[in-house]
Amino acid sequence: MKQRANQSNANEREVLNSEVPLERDLLLEIIANPSGPLAEQVMAKADMLRAEHVGPEVHLRGLIEFSNYCRNNCLYCGLRRDNRQVNRYRMTPQEIIAAAEQGAILGYKTVVLQSGEDLTFTGEILADIIREIKKIGLVVTLSVGEREPREYELWRNAGAERYLMRHETSDPDLYAKLDPGQTLEKRVSLLKTLKSLDYQLGTGFMVGLPGQTAETLLADVELARELQAEMVGIGPFIPHPGTPLGSCPGGTLEQTCVMVALIRIFLPFSLIPATTALGSISPQGRESALKAGANVVMPNLTPRIHRADYQIYPGKICLGEEAAECRGCIAGRITSIGRQVSEGPGHNPIWLQNQINPV
């Protein structure tokens, strides 16, 4: 018993004092026991690294969910093509631009244009929307899925600075099972294309997927590091009743916060959201992620008439709030834990440095 206690204490010292990488077996132990003392040490270490490398600021991104049409049939997503219970909508370009203008009035410096994979929004239509939003003075993040490389280049040239496309899982067999007709190989290839176009690259994964293991989750971290992603979004799997996985157990707050912490340790300058999904499974979910190394929050700018219909998962919070209420609420939550709301655009510092001094 004494020997086991000594080993536990040694492991805790290794976590706190280590310069990454930690030993693989220790990482797997931490991932497999997200409520244990080693996991707590990892989250404390991540928060220290967050303070050291990116400071106390939390960056706000105004989220505009402009279409819930999707050509894909992913088993975990409420927007999947075969879910006939979804009230589908598409915002007009004018509505999207108006939502961005409201975000600017409320003090946002960045908007995130997110949708299902809806090809009605052609490359040219989205490029025109981006150009109009850039006139407002906002940073533009896109999250519209897998498109042609020429479209990614078109949007980058139109002024979009960031692109979010989570790899979801690093296990190619699990990926193929959960995302019928799609492959992890193609997803990673497109992520590399985005990186080559000088976007701030965002990837990420879900925690708690059926069939996921500690080894899978560690591989997710390793893939994000291999891609040198500037942004990494990590959220819990929340089963949707309108999907084939509706009866499966979901991911937990503890599991997700440990993975947030590991991403901060392996990518110390990254932009990591405290996701709305975490706030949906726990009243203090976003605050917990911020304390585990996260430094981004994405309040909703989608018009209230559409918010409830963008239902990737059930039980989503903040559906009834006006945009101004949402911003005020999240700002209060951020300051309540001793952090401060950023007044700037919140670029990844490594990416920004490369813009000033290109290699």
Phi, psi and omega in degrees: 000317179296320179297318179297319179295320179297320179296319178299316179296322178295320178297318180297319178295323179297319179297312186290325187261355190285149161257126187304151008270150169283165177297142184302316181298323179291320177298317180295323177297317180296315181295321182286342181232070187291350178256004184275173183296327179293322177298320177298321178294321179298317180293323176295318178299317180297320180294324176296316180293322176302313180297321183289319190262327182233359171079191187274353188286143172246126185266132179264135175238121179281117187269126176241107180268094197267349176203137177250015170284142178211136179280347185267167185229044184299136189292339186260352192256130179294342178271004184307149187306321186272003176278102184278358181271357183276133172276101187283147178211156169225128172283150175281159175307322180294322178292321179296314180296321179296321177295322177295320178298320177297320178300319179296320179298324181280357176100004176291146176253347182225140168240147176248117177266109186237142177203171164292178178280089186248102185284356172299327174276091181292169177304318182291320179298314180294324178297319178296319179297316180300315181300321180292320179292324177298329177296334178286339180099019183261150168283139183246124172250134178251145174212080185234014171086205185277117178227177181289143178307326179296328178289319176303318180293319178301315182290324176296318179291333178284346175125356179293132183259337188226151176220127179253125174206096184293142176281348174070306173207143181273357179273111185298325179290317178295320178301312182297326179290317185278336183237076186305134178082002180238161179227148176296324181302315179293318181301313181294322178299319179290324176299320178292325175299315178300318178298319182292337179273005175072026166290154160286113190274129175244126172233195181155183187202164175265151181244127179102012178297144174302131180090357179280147179232172175299322178297320178298314182294321176296322176296327176299316178296317181295323178294317178300321179289321178300320179285348186051049182295135177281338181225141178221116180259127183231122180223159178285145169291125177240112185295136179254131184296342179270018181233164178296343180260016187299335182261004181280153174291153181262175175285163184248162176300315183297315179301314185292319181293326176297320180289325173302315181297318181294323176297318178298322181291319183276335178229076192295338181263006187287159172264118187235117180285144161272100196287153174299327179300322177294320176294338180279336179260350179208134181303330179251024185298314181291321177298320179298319179293321177298323179285346180260008175122354180286158180212023178221143171226146185238082176295157189267127173254359179299134177307140186303330182299336183254343192302315184294340182272350175267075191248077173297323177221159181278164174075021182295137182277166171067026182285333185260359184276145168290159182302321180293321178296319182298317180293316180296321180296312184289326176299320178295321179295321181295312182291334181293340179253018174083014177256172181231148179282128180292144176260356183252184182285343175070047176287153171298128187296328178290315177300315182297318179298323179290335175289325181283318182233076183298145181290000000 
